[in-house]
Amino acid sequence: MSFTVAIDGPAASGKGTISRAVAAQFGLGHLDTGLLYRAVGARMLDGMDPVEAAETLNPEEIDEDALRTPDVAQAASKVAAIAQVRAALVDVQRAFARRAGGAVLDGRDIGTVICPEAEVKLFVTASAEVRAERRWKELAAKGHRVAYEEVLADVRERDARDAGRSDAPMKRAEDAVLLDTSTLSIEEAVARACAAVEAAGGDRRG
């Protein structure tokens, strides 16, 4: 029996951490769909046509660590606004969503476009300032020298692009549970997300 949890939200909202924790708690597969777009963005930065990059992408060959840079993040947001790129990656995401045993997918349009019939939908968010501080600390810990103000501007730019694109804009699905993590600890946010999954019968699937 398949069971799909769709988790959407802007950059650095905590959705990735929450998604991995929910997947581990309930024994579900996990796909960070943003990595697909980061991989396409990275290939574009290397000179490849973004549509070709998406059509030939092999999810099994994605190197997550190499894709966690500011330049790749911006490139990912840009290629995600290209309709042909999104179309090429839809089938990959939907196939994973209905895998045997269930799955958690996190991204920008999982609950609205990729898996509108998902059994559980969450929209994870936080203020731009809080998200920028999280991303700034994350980058600093990895040795990237960047000013907080620069990261904040980047977060706001990505938000505007993701929410304003004509194809599959980032928005909360009408039936998605809103989870604002601005003042929550990781443990509190994960607990609330798990409670939503339990309420939908995620602990009794199959």
Secondary structure by P-SEA (a helix, b strand, c coil): cbbbbbbbbccccaaaaaaaaaaaaabbbbbcaaaaaaaaaaaaaacccaaaaaaacccccccccccccaaaaaaaaaaaacaaaaaaaaaaaaaaaacccccccccccccccccccccbbbbbbccaaaaaaaaaaaaaaabbbbbaaaaaaaaaaaaaaaaccccccccccccbbbbbcccccaaaaaaaaaaaaaaacccccc
